[in-house]
Amino acid sequence: MRQFLLATAAIVGALIMTTFARAAIKTERISYTVAGVTYEGVLAFDDAVKGKRPGVLVCHEWWGCNDYAEKRATMLAEQGYVAFALDMFGKGKTTREAKQASEWAGEVFKDNAALRARAAAGLKILAERPETDANNLAAIGYCMGGTVALELARSGLAHTQNLKAIVAFHASTIAAANPADNKNITGSVLICHGQDDFFVKPEQITGFHEQMKTAKIDYQFISYGHAVHAFTNPAADKAGIDGVKYDASADRRSWAAMMDLFHEKLRAK
């Protein structure tokens, strides 16, 4: 009996140690330069996982590459992916002020070529990491970042041919300004939309469906009842913006939809 108990304790101990080992999530701040400007993103991965694994690029909201973007990267690392939360504004540029966020986002969106170049620089960081299987990549984004992820996929720039999945959460602009660019999308697209999000105009939704059908893209458009803009961010309510609110159910369900797509399209170990 004593030997049995000792053996059982050893097995339990080994399982606990294995759990702790798999939870060894590492984060690393990485600075890089685009067009003479320094940016800083956050890489997250489980260093207990051996070998290469699929990589996921995380594109932030208009608040900048903040704790929320890092949290999402960490959550992906916990699922066995390498994740890189890119920076679209510049090193150290985060804010909680809507006016400032709007100004920074406006600067990004006024030059689509520059937007795509910044996003592609983040994808390059991710793809060239030794932990990353560069043949199995995904790009996801929240609010502004959802549009960035879609524009990256449409760009045809380096490594985008290996984007197996593109996911946009509550992005206000989903249809392409130039529909012909959709031909560059090689992966499956998932749009997670709040049904009551009045920031997304009906013509954007109609245009998106028409573009995806014309380009013969494999896509899903999931609308979450009663959800509004920024429904995935628990801090959304603090912004004090009408039509911006967290929805725990929509957050949970949209994350599950993304993971289901990843399990289908990416080969995670």
N, C-alpha and C positions, 0 to 999 in steps of 0.2 A: 504493500500500500504506500509506504514511504517513497519507494522508487517511482511509483506511478504519480504521486503528487509532485515529486521533484521534476519529473519529465513534463507534466502538465504545466508547471510553473515556467519551465524553460521555454515551452512552445508559446505560452502567452507572452512571456518577456520578449521573445523574438518577434512576435507579431506587433507588439507595441513599438519596438525599436524600428521595425520596418515602416510602420505608420509615421513615426517621427522622421525617418529618413526621407520618405516620400514628401513630407511636408516642408522640406528644406528649401523653401522658395528664396531665391536670390534676386535682388533688384540692383540695377546698376544705372547710374546716370551717365548718359553719353552725349558729349557735345560734338556738333558737326557744323559745317559751313555750307551755305547755299548763296550764291551770288554776293559773296562778301559779308553776309550776315551770319552770326553765330546762333545756332539753335541748340536746345537741349531736351532730349527725350529720355524715357525710362524703359529699360529692358527688364523683363521678368522671366525667370525660368526656374525649374526644379532641378537643382544640381545632382539630385539622386538618380535622375533618369539618365541612362547611358545612351550614347549615340545621338544621331540627328532626329529631330521631330518636326512636325509642321509648324510654320510660323504664322502669327496673326498680327497684323498692323492695326493699332487702335488710334482712331482719329478723334480728337477731343471736341468738346462743345466750344461755344464762343467765349467761354471763361478762360480758356487757355489750357495748357498741359498741366493740370493741377492734381490734387489728391484723388479726385474722382477718376480721372483717366488712368492714374497709376493703379487704383484699386481694381479697375476692370482688367488691366494687364496682369495683375497678380491673380485674379480669379481664373484667367485663362491658363496661367502657368500651373495653377493647382489642378487643372484638367489635363496636363501633360503637353501643353503647347509652349513654344517660345513666343512671347508677346513683346511688342515694342510700341509704346505710346509715343507717337511722334509729337513734334512741336511745330505749329504753323505760324506762330507770332514772333518768336525770338526768345532767346534765353532769359528767363526770369520774368517774362511778361504773362502774368496771370492777374485776374481781377475778380471782384465781386460786384462791381458797378456795371449795370446794364449799358449805360451810355458809353463807357470806355470799351466794353466788349463789342458793342455795335460798331464803333469806329474801327477797331482792329479787324473785325470780320469784314467790314466794308472794304478795307484796304486789300484784304486777301482776294475777295471776289471781284474786284474791279479788273483784275488781270488774270484770266483763266490759265494762260500759259505758265505764269509764275506760280499760281496755285498748284498746278499739276507738277511742276518741277520740285516744289517743296515737299509734296506728298511722295513723289518718286524717290527723293533723297532719304526719306524715312524708310521706305520699302527697301532701299538698297542696304541701309544699316542692318535691317532685319535679315534680309536674304543672305548677306555675306557673313553672318555670325557662324562660328563653327558648330553651334548647337542646332542650327536650323537646316531642315531639309528644304532647300531652295526650290525644289520642284513642286512643293506642296505648301502654297501660301493662301492666306485669306486677308481681306481688309474689311474692317468694321468701323462704324462711326456713329456718333451721337449728335443730333441736331445739326449744327454746321458741319460736324465731322462726317455725318452721313452723306452729305453732298460731296465732301472731299473724297470719301472712299469711292463713290460712284464716278467722279471725275478722274480719279486715278485709274480706275479700270478702263475708262474710255480713252485714256491718253495714248496707249500703245507704247509707253516708255519702258525702260529696262525692268525686267522681272514681272511686268504685269501679265505676260503670257502665262505665268504660272499661278495666277490668282484663281483658285478653284471655287472660291465663294466670296461674295461681296454682300455685306449686310449693313443696311441703313436703318437706324432707330430714330423715329420722329424727325426726319430731315424735311425741311420746308421746301427745298428745291430738288426734285427727283428726275424730272424730264430734262433731257439734254438740250442746250441752246442750239447745238448742231446735231441733229438726229443721226447723221452719217457716222459720227464718232462711236455710236453704239456697236459698230462692226468690230471694234477692238476688244469688246468684252468677251472673254473666253470662258469665264466661270459662271456659276449659278448665282442669281441675284435674289435676295430676300429683303423686302421692305416691311418694316414693322411700324405701323401707323396708328395714331390715336384717332378714333372715329370722330371725336369732337374737337379735333385740332384745327382751329380756324386760321392758323398761320399757313396752312397748306391749301392753296386755292384749288377749286374743283378742276380747273383747266390743267393744273399740274398733274393731277391724278389721271385724268383722261388722256393727256398727252403721253404720260409715262406708259400706260397700257398700250397705247397705239405704237409707241416706239419699240417696246419690247416684242410685240407681235411682229412688227415689220422686220426687225433685226433677227427674229427667230431665237431670242434669248430664253434660256431656261430660267423662269423667274416665279416668285411667289409674292403676293401682296396680301399681308394679313392686317386686318383692321380690328382694333380692340375697342369694344363698346364702352362708351362713357369716358375713355381716356383722352387726355388733351396733350398739349406739347410738353416735351421733357419728362414724359411719364416714367422713365427709368431711373431718374436721379432723386434719391431720397431728400436731397437738399433743395429741390426745385421750388418748393413753396416759399422758402426764405427769400427768394428773389423779389417777391412782391409784385410779380408781373401777371396781369390778367391773362387767363388762358394757359398758364404754366403751373403744373401741379403733378406731384408724384402719384403713381398708381401702383401699389404693390403687386396686384394680380397681373396687370399688364406687363410689369417689369419681369416677374417670374416667368410668365408664359412666353414672352418674347425671347428671353434668354434661352429657354428650353427649345424654342423653335430654331434658334441659331445653332445650338449644340447638336440638334438633330441633323441639320444641314451639314455641319462639320463632320459628324460621324459618317455621313453618306459620301462626302466629297474629299475629305482629307484622311490620310492614313496615319492616325495617331497611334503611337505605341502604348 
